[in-house]
Amino acid sequence: MLRLPPFRYHRPSTVDGALGLLGEFGDDAMLVAGGTDLIPNMKHRLFEPAHLVALRDVDELRGIREEGDRLRVGAAETLSAVASNPDVSRLFPALAAAAGHVAGPQLRNAGTLGGNVCLDTRCTYYNQTRFWREALGWCLKKDGDVCHVTKVGRKCVAAHSADTPPVLATLDATLLLAGPEGRRELAVRDFFVADGIANTRRQPHEILVEIRIPLASARLRQAYAKLRQRKAIDFPLLTVAVAAECEDDGTVVRIEGVVTGLGSRPRILTGWDEVAEGRVLDDEVVEELASRAHRQCHPLDNIIVDPEWRRAMVPVYVRRALLDLRAA
Ligand SMILES: Cc1cc2nc3c(=O)[nH]c(=O)nc-3n(C[C@H](O)[C@H](O)[C@H](O)COP(=O)(O)OP(=O)(O)OC[C@H]3O[C@@H](n4cnc5c(N)ncnc54)[C@H](O)[C@@H]3O)c2cc1C
């Protein structure tokens, strides 16, 4: 049985209270929301914080409601709450679908949207017990200086493996972060960086307070498709989010596709407007976009499933998402 390392558990009720605790304990503290990723990682000794600062009692991190020209989703809202919320389902069905496809029901009841956005990257050589990692000689992301995926190079290539950020990016969502210096808003599409060790622009002691989605994005046709080994519980091997603004007759005004599960950050597929703008999304356009995605995606051997097969699945899942979008 894997046991947790010892830690002290703090339950502040305000964002300032949580920031105060993070300031007091410095690098010895970590935030925990649902704990569905952090707690297993602590059991694997990937993190051993002496203090856990829980976000579950912080009221400001709750609530899903329209505010002005956007829908705000508190970062501590559970994935189940997001997936079943009538406003989310009506306005942003792709987000409801993505939240509803994370892991399994129990994990969605505890896991939060904020935790999903801030999820640590994953790799075959990282998400293992301490004993396993030690036997291999550690790895670049934790305790070592070798990347077992690339064998060369100093860059960690652990995979971004969260389902909701690609959808949030296509919906032009932003993130409200609170830190010791105050608050700032950052677009989801600018939040991630290509570094498997620290793949977001969130500072260690910043708290994600809310996710903001412009109501204007509700006019987009949206879809989401996920490749995984089993139909429940599994992390994505590939996630595809697509969104398009279309005229009444179906002519594309703008279209975007974002994939993840391959590299260290969600990838915005390029050149889609050049292919589809001014055209109806017929089978020919769908095929052109799918093969374009295939040319752009080159998965690495960073998660357990064969990278060549995952690459072959890219056009399949892009096609599925686009056909769903067309039918939306
Ligand atoms: C068996 C299994 C299957 C899974 N399958 C999937 C899957 O299919 N798709 C998927 O996307 N995920 C999956 N997960 C991972 C996880 O359940 C979800 O990503 C979940 O949304 C994480 O949210 P949480 O609240 O539990 O985060 P936590 O585990 O509490 O935190 C995760 C990270 O985010 C940080 N954090 C959390 N909230 C905030 C905040 N408000 N501000 C700043 N930092 C914060 C924490 O410090 C930690 O580093 C799976 C997990 C397990 C155990």
The ligand as a MOL file (V3000), in Angstrom:
LIG
                    3D

  0  0  0     0  0            999 V3000
M  V30 BEGIN CTAB
M  V30 COUNTS 53 58 0 0 0
M  V30 BEGIN ATOM
M  V30 1 C -7.7080 7.4450 -12.2370 0
M  V30 2 C -7.6750 8.8930 -12.6690 0
M  V30 3 C -8.1310 9.2250 -13.9150 0
M  V30 4 C -8.1040 10.5560 -14.3570 0
M  V30 5 N -8.5660 10.8500 -15.6060 0
M  V30 6 C -8.5240 12.1260 -16.0460 0
M  V30 7 C -9.0200 12.4510 -17.3460 0
M  V30 8 O -9.5320 11.6090 -18.0590 0
M  V30 9 N -8.9060 13.7340 -17.7670 0
M  V30 10 C -8.3700 14.7160 -16.9840 0
M  V30 11 O -8.3160 15.8690 -17.4370 0
M  V30 12 N -7.9130 14.4370 -15.7300 0
M  V30 13 C -7.9910 13.1840 -15.2410 0
M  V30 14 N -7.5540 12.8900 -13.9680 0
M  V30 15 C -6.9250 13.9290 -13.1510 0
M  V30 16 C -7.8510 14.7030 -12.1930 0
M  V30 17 O -8.8230 13.8700 -11.6190 0
M  V30 18 C -8.5730 15.8680 -12.8930 0
M  V30 19 O -7.7050 16.5370 -13.7760 0
M  V30 20 C -9.1570 16.8680 -11.8860 0
M  V30 21 O -9.8520 17.8780 -12.5900 0
M  V30 22 C -8.1080 17.5460 -11.0130 0
M  V30 23 O -8.7930 18.4700 -10.1700 0
M  V30 24 P -8.5740 18.4560 -8.5800 0
M  V30 25 O -9.4790 19.5040 -8.0380 0
M  V30 26 O -8.7280 17.1020 -8.0120 0
M  V30 27 O -7.0560 18.9210 -8.5270 0
M  V30 28 P -5.9810 18.6670 -7.3550 0
M  V30 29 O -5.4970 17.2650 -7.4220 0
M  V30 30 O -6.5000 19.1740 -6.0670 0
M  V30 31 O -4.8400 19.6760 -7.8660 0
M  V30 32 C -4.1620 19.4630 -9.0730 0
M  V30 33 C -3.0900 20.5510 -9.2140 0
M  V30 34 O -3.6980 21.8190 -9.4150 0
M  V30 35 C -3.3490 22.7280 -8.3730 0
M  V30 36 N -4.5750 23.4970 -8.1050 0
M  V30 37 C -5.8210 22.9940 -7.8950 0
M  V30 38 N -6.7120 23.9930 -7.8060 0
M  V30 39 C -6.0260 25.1460 -7.9770 0
M  V30 40 C -6.3930 26.5270 -7.9980 0
M  V30 41 N -7.6670 26.9300 -7.8460 0
M  V30 42 N -5.4170 27.4540 -8.1800 0
M  V30 43 C -4.1310 27.0690 -8.3520 0
M  V30 44 N -3.7300 25.7880 -8.3520 0
M  V30 45 C -4.6660 24.8300 -8.1620 0
M  V30 46 C -2.8730 21.8660 -7.2140 0
M  V30 47 O -1.9460 22.5550 -6.3960 0
M  V30 48 C -2.2250 20.7120 -7.9580 0
M  V30 49 O -0.9340 21.0750 -8.3660 0
M  V30 50 C -7.6100 11.5730 -13.4920 0
M  V30 51 C -7.1680 11.2290 -12.2070 0
M  V30 52 C -7.1990 9.9140 -11.7980 0
M  V30 53 C -6.7350 9.5680 -10.3920 0
M  V30 END ATOM
M  V30 BEGIN BOND
M  V30 1 1 1 2
M  V30 2 1 2 3
M  V30 3 2 2 52
M  V30 4 2 3 4
M  V30 5 1 4 5
M  V30 6 1 4 50
M  V30 7 2 5 6
M  V30 8 1 6 7
M  V30 9 1 6 13
M  V30 10 2 7 8
M  V30 11 1 7 9
M  V30 12 1 9 10
M  V30 13 2 10 11
M  V30 14 1 10 12
M  V30 15 2 12 13
M  V30 16 1 13 14
M  V30 17 1 14 15
M  V30 18 1 14 50
M  V30 19 1 15 16
M  V30 20 1 16 17
M  V30 21 1 16 18
M  V30 22 1 18 19
M  V30 23 1 18 20
M  V30 24 1 20 21
M  V30 25 1 20 22
M  V30 26 1 22 23
M  V30 27 1 23 24
M  V30 28 2 24 25
M  V30 29 1 24 26
M  V30 30 1 24 27
M  V30 31 1 27 28
M  V30 32 2 28 29
M  V30 33 1 28 30
M  V30 34 1 28 31
M  V30 35 1 31 32
M  V30 36 1 32 33
M  V30 37 1 33 34
M  V30 38 1 33 48
M  V30 39 1 34 35
M  V30 40 1 35 36
M  V30 41 1 35 46
M  V30 42 1 36 37
M  V30 43 1 36 45
M  V30 44 2 37 38
M  V30 45 1 38 39
M  V30 46 1 39 40
M  V30 47 2 39 45
M  V30 48 1 40 41
M  V30 49 2 40 42
M  V30 50 1 42 43
M  V30 51 2 43 44
M  V30 52 1 44 45
M  V30 53 1 46 47
M  V30 54 1 46 48
M  V30 55 1 48 49
M  V30 56 2 50 51
M  V30 57 1 51 52
M  V30 58 1 52 53
M  V30 END BOND
M  V30 END CTAB
M  END
